[in-house]
């Protein structure tokens, strides 16, 4: 962990609860008490109804691949050793979408598919930062 040299997120007040929960290996997403809907990315007003009564709720950590791409070139030198790897957008069972990486998969587009069931895993990249990532789940487990 001490030699982690990739870019890291910089939490701001609106996102701090998300990153604190990730460090505890929990996935939290904002929930609007006015319209009763989850949303993501974190912000002070609900994007659905502009409500201000927001709370953080624990997500199931399960969802499906909405979109993916296999990265064959590193956009940053720190990722050069990782190529090829899979970037994805995952739609959680709660209805929100997160940009992430798929892990425990072969980075072969022929072996990946949209709508593939996935679950969250947590990568403790430094003592202060944990990144939520997703891995495939067998269909029978859902």
Buried (B, 14 or more C-beta within 10 A) or exposed (E): EEEEEEEEEEBEEEBEBBBBBBBEEBBBBBBBEEBEBBBBBBEEEBBEBEBEEBEBEEBEBBBBBBEBEBBEEBEEEEBEEEEEBBBBBBBBBBEBBBEBBBBEBEBEEEEBEEEBBBBBBBEBEBEEBBBBBBEBBEEEEE
